Amino acid sequence: MVAVVVVMVLILLVAGVVAVYVAYPHRGEDVPAVPWVGDAMAKAADAMPVLDDDDEVEFRLQGAEESQHLR
């Protein structure tokens, strides 16, 4: 029972962090009353890897002949 409560609290904290990020730093505004939180979130978002438009990524479905080899 305690584990469920702890996990739910963690989920709520993560959801709150995402909501604050989307509401303020993602739009280029400072977080009211705690501007250092917005700065930290912006630094963390800038550090994340992203795909550029010129990056080639190929996603394809597995063909029928390949699926027979896996069986």
Order of alpha helices (4+ residues) and beta strands (2+ residues): alpha-alpha-alpha
